[in-house]
């Protein structure tokens, strides 16, 4: 119901789901939601992180790796420090728990950013900058979170040295990346040797859970493992398996992501009223405190992002990152599922058995800031993008796609002409294929042709069309690698080629 309403009114579904969750939780008689942190961290997060990482364009990432690095590392530490300082001043939290709160809220959320970004026609580099930052800064902040929790639960708040914390940071992050790379390599070998749609689908669903569990079992960062595995397999996934297998996996994953995103954003809204009721007496100022923390996050993000327009020049490009892009990147920094999962995983007691002071307030403030950013920034992000002038016009995308289709059809027609010159296929099949691609060029796109299996000419035509699709797929990769089309156009045309190949049948 919420998704239908959001689409009809062109509103971001995550923001509407959060509001719906809060509204349902306030209805008298609705039982309080008490969700174990493992349910989010283990069941919900891995496939959502993996799906976001798979959508990342490595080509565009290579062009913005420097600003991504600045944001994913420097901005996380700056935000954590600012939140910790302000939290001590305005909430009275112990310094250790204030640092935990800072680590929780320091990063943007890839699930929310990806879900909101699907509605926006941003240029490739800007979209990848926002999405890559949200993926990699989550890995950074959750590693920082583990260090912060270790400090908070240490008996008597024992101090942890900077070298020890830095070593743990490198172990968690580097170990997680190694685990993710290993999982990606094993999955790549498996997928190269199977063509069964069921096995491929199961493998795709199990991969993010395997990366997360193995990463956590090895005492590294499971989040980092999932992100690295998703990025690597997203690059190679378009060449693995057969068309009908890829189509089935994409369809299943679309359903899984939709269900999990719907559940998790609804849970964020449902959790807030229940957490507020568990606050100790004297915590009535939490709404003001949450507003102050959200304002600090936005201010730090503005101060950190705007200098990128002068101090960071993306590799392989001319000129500096436009200030309008910096504004969009700033406003796209919503919080979401990851901070909530991290906050729920904070231990109940310290190492000496005493209750962990300030935990209920940290949970409420985290959830309140997440709700604020999802609602305020989420509902206004489209307007900010529109006023920035960065959004791609539908005509631009249509022209790019039409031009790319022309190139693919000409490549297929040239292949057919080459075979005709070599007399490598029956003349009737060659003539039929030539007419089909010539007609597509004349109409600049169109549906596929029917095919039969009743005689040798029909079978030869089917095989010829399959060869032509292989040629078109190679030409599509050349267009993409040559920076002549965007990743969005590549994905759309790749999907069309997969559908055409699946309709032809065969292996």
Secondary structure, 3 states (H helix, E strand, C coil): CHHHHHHHCCCCHHHHHHHHHHHHHCCCCCCCCCCCHHHHHHHHHHHHHHHHHHCCCHHHHHHCHHHHHHHHHHHHHHHHHHHHHHHHHHHCCCHHHHHHHHHHHCCCCHHHHHHHHCCCCCCHHHHHHHHHHHHHHHHHHHHHHHHHHHHHHCHHHCCCCHHHHHHHHHHHHHHHHHHHHHHHHHHHHHHHCCCCHHHHHHHHHHHHHHHHHHHHHCCCCHHHHHHHHHHHHHHHHHHCCCHHHHHHHHHHHHHHHHHHHHHHHHHHHHHHHHHHHCCCCCCCCHHHHHHHHHHHHHHHHHHHHHCHHHHCCCCCCCCCCCHHHHHHHHHCCCCCHHHHHHHHCCCCECCCCCECCCHHHHHHHHHHHHHHHHHHHHHHHHHHHHHHCCCCCHHHHHHHHHHHHHHHHHHHHHHHHHHHHHCCCCHHHHHHHHHHHHHHHHHCCCCCCCCCCCCHHHHHHHHHHHHHHHHHHHHHHHHHHCCCCCHHHHHHHHHHHHHHHHHHCCC
